[in-house]
Amino acid sequence: MDEPKLPLRTERLVLRLHEPQDTAALRAYYGDPEVVRYVPFAPWDDESTPEHMAKRVKRRGLTCEARGLGVVAVLDGRVVGDVALWSTDDAQRLAEIGWAFHPEVAGRGLATEAAAAVLDIAFDTYGLHRVAAQLDPRNVASARLCERLGMQREAHLRQSWWEDGEWTDSLVYGLLESDRR
Ligand SMILES: CC(C)(COP(=O)(O)OP(=O)(O)OC[C@H]1O[C@@H](n2cnc3c(N)ncnc32)[C@H](O)[C@@H]1OP(=O)(O)O)[C@@H](O)C(=O)NCCC(=O)NCCS
């Protein structure tokens, strides 16, 4: 399996691996309770931020030990979001994708642009068979993003995980290599 050549330029963004100096930029949005409302961790604080960053800087490609690729999206020199792709089964070429962007840049198609580029990497560079996304059904912005990316809504799992003191449903979106042909 080849690794993608990074940094990668899209129409408006530069996508590159996480570096320790991105900590403040990522905390600017992951520290916002609204941004993490539907993700399975609390807003980043002084204690958790270094732990989150330590994991992220290790996601340097699906063939690395972390089995994940995490890229930050840089707009005009500023980190405004990130997209992660992680292997769920190396042998069967299955992966999951996830994303978050700073609310200040919402509504401009930047998450779509970055995630589409990561899906190109998933299928064209890594040769994956399937990429899935799992999300809380209340996360309408994320579901719309999946749909803009051409992912199909495949399942609505009822009360499939316990989070913040309540059972939470989960939507599964999927994109197959054959869907793209
Ligand atoms: C999920 C998330 C990244 C989506 O952000 P977003 O701003 O809605 O997505 P985009 O950047 O792709 O922007 C799309 C919007 O811009 C509009 N847009 C403007 N120009 C566009 C363009 N060139 N291309 C595509 N869309 C464009 C679209 O119509 C869409 O607006 P709409 O939702 O009102 O129809 C964001 O809500 C987020 O970070 N959420 C918190 C983290 C999170 O929950 N992550 C997922 C966990 S599963």
The ligand as an SDF file (V2000), in Angstrom:
LIG
                    3D

 48 50  0  0  0  0  0  0  0  0999 V2000
  -19.6670   18.3180   10.1640 C   0  0  0  0  0  0  0  0  0  0  0  0
  -19.1040   19.6810    9.7700 C   0  0  0  0  0  0  0  0  0  0  0  0
  -17.6340   19.5500    9.4000 C   0  0  0  0  0  0  0  0  0  0  0  0
  -19.9040   20.2040    8.5630 C   0  0  0  0  0  0  0  0  0  0  0  0
  -19.5530   21.5530    8.3030 O   0  0  0  0  0  0  0  0  0  0  0  0
  -20.2690   22.3600    7.1310 P   0  0  0  0  0  0  0  0  0  0  0  0
  -19.8230   23.7630    7.2190 O   0  0  0  0  0  0  0  0  0  0  0  0
  -21.7440   22.0970    7.1850 O   0  0  0  0  0  0  0  0  0  0  0  0
  -19.7300   21.6400    5.8380 O   0  0  0  0  0  0  0  0  0  0  0  0
  -18.9900   22.2830    4.5710 P   0  0  0  0  0  0  0  0  0  0  0  0
  -17.7820   23.0250    4.9830 O   0  0  0  0  0  0  0  0  0  0  0  0
  -18.8270   21.1960    3.5970 O   0  0  0  0  0  0  0  0  0  0  0  0
  -20.0540   23.3500    4.0670 O   0  0  0  0  0  0  0  0  0  0  0  0
  -21.2830   22.9120    3.5040 C   0  0  0  0  0  0  0  0  0  0  0  0
  -22.2880   24.0410    3.4540 C   0  0  0  0  0  0  0  0  0  0  0  0
  -21.7200   25.0810    2.7000 O   0  0  0  0  0  0  0  0  0  0  0  0
  -22.5050   25.2710    1.5110 C   0  0  0  0  0  0  0  0  0  0  0  0
  -21.5220   25.5120    0.4400 N   0  0  0  0  0  0  0  0  0  0  0  0
  -21.1340   26.7550    0.0500 C   0  0  0  0  0  0  0  0  0  0  0  0
  -20.1880   26.6330   -0.8840 N   0  0  0  0  0  0  0  0  0  0  0  0
  -19.9800   25.3220   -1.1130 C   0  0  0  0  0  0  0  0  0  0  0  0
  -19.1310   24.5920   -1.9690 C   0  0  0  0  0  0  0  0  0  0  0  0
  -18.2570   25.2200   -2.7840 N   0  0  0  0  0  0  0  0  0  0  0  0
  -19.1570   23.2400   -1.9260 N   0  0  0  0  0  0  0  0  0  0  0  0
  -19.9880   22.5990   -1.1050 C   0  0  0  0  0  0  0  0  0  0  0  0
  -20.8390   23.2440   -0.2550 N   0  0  0  0  0  0  0  0  0  0  0  0
  -20.8280   24.6050   -0.2650 C   0  0  0  0  0  0  0  0  0  0  0  0
  -23.3200   24.0270    1.3440 C   0  0  0  0  0  0  0  0  0  0  0  0
  -24.5300   24.2740    0.6580 O   0  0  0  0  0  0  0  0  0  0  0  0
  -23.5790   23.6350    2.7810 C   0  0  0  0  0  0  0  0  0  0  0  0
  -24.5790   24.4210    3.3450 O   0  0  0  0  0  0  0  0  0  0  0  0
  -25.9380   23.7430    3.8920 P   0  0  0  0  0  0  0  0  0  0  0  0
  -25.5420   22.7130    4.9180 O   0  0  0  0  0  0  0  0  0  0  0  0
  -26.6680   24.9000    4.4570 O   0  0  0  0  0  0  0  0  0  0  0  0
  -26.5650   23.1200    2.7110 O   0  0  0  0  0  0  0  0  0  0  0  0
  -19.2630   20.6880   10.9460 C   0  0  0  0  0  0  0  0  0  0  0  0
  -20.6290   20.8380   11.2320 O   0  0  0  0  0  0  0  0  0  0  0  0
  -18.5260   20.2630   12.2150 C   0  0  0  0  0  0  0  0  0  0  0  0
  -17.3250   20.4420   12.3430 O   0  0  0  0  0  0  0  0  0  0  0  0
  -19.2580   19.7220   13.1800 N   0  0  0  0  0  0  0  0  0  0  0  0
  -18.6860   19.3870   14.4870 C   0  0  0  0  0  0  0  0  0  0  0  0
  -17.8350   18.1590   14.4840 C   0  0  0  0  0  0  0  0  0  0  0  0
  -18.6150   16.9100   14.1730 C   0  0  0  0  0  0  0  0  0  0  0  0
  -19.7470   16.7420   14.6110 O   0  0  0  0  0  0  0  0  0  0  0  0
  -17.9800   16.0100   13.4230 N   0  0  0  0  0  0  0  0  0  0  0  0
  -18.5940   14.7850   12.9780 C   0  0  0  0  0  0  0  0  0  0  0  0
  -18.6250   13.7130   13.9700 C   0  0  0  0  0  0  0  0  0  0  0  0
  -19.4280   12.2860   13.2860 S   0  0  0  0  0  0  0  0  0  0  0  0
  1  2  1  0
  2  3  1  0
  2  4  1  0
  2 36  1  0
  4  5  1  0
  5  6  1  0
  6  7  2  0
  6  8  1  0
  6  9  1  0
  9 10  1  0
 10 11  2  0
 10 12  1  0
 10 13  1  0
 13 14  1  0
 14 15  1  0
 15 16  1  0
 15 30  1  0
 16 17  1  0
 17 18  1  0
 17 28  1  0
 18 19  1  0
 18 27  1  0
 19 20  2  0
 20 21  1  0
 21 22  1  0
 21 27  2  0
 22 23  1  0
 22 24  2  0
 24 25  1  0
 25 26  2  0
 26 27  1  0
 28 29  1  0
 28 30  1  0
 30 31  1  0
 31 32  1  0
 32 33  2  0
 32 34  1  0
 32 35  1  0
 36 37  1  0
 36 38  1  0
 38 39  2  0
 38 40  1  0
 40 41  1  0
 41 42  1  0
 42 43  1  0
 43 44  2  0
 43 45  1  0
 45 46  1  0
 46 47  1  0
 47 48  1  0
M  END
$$$$
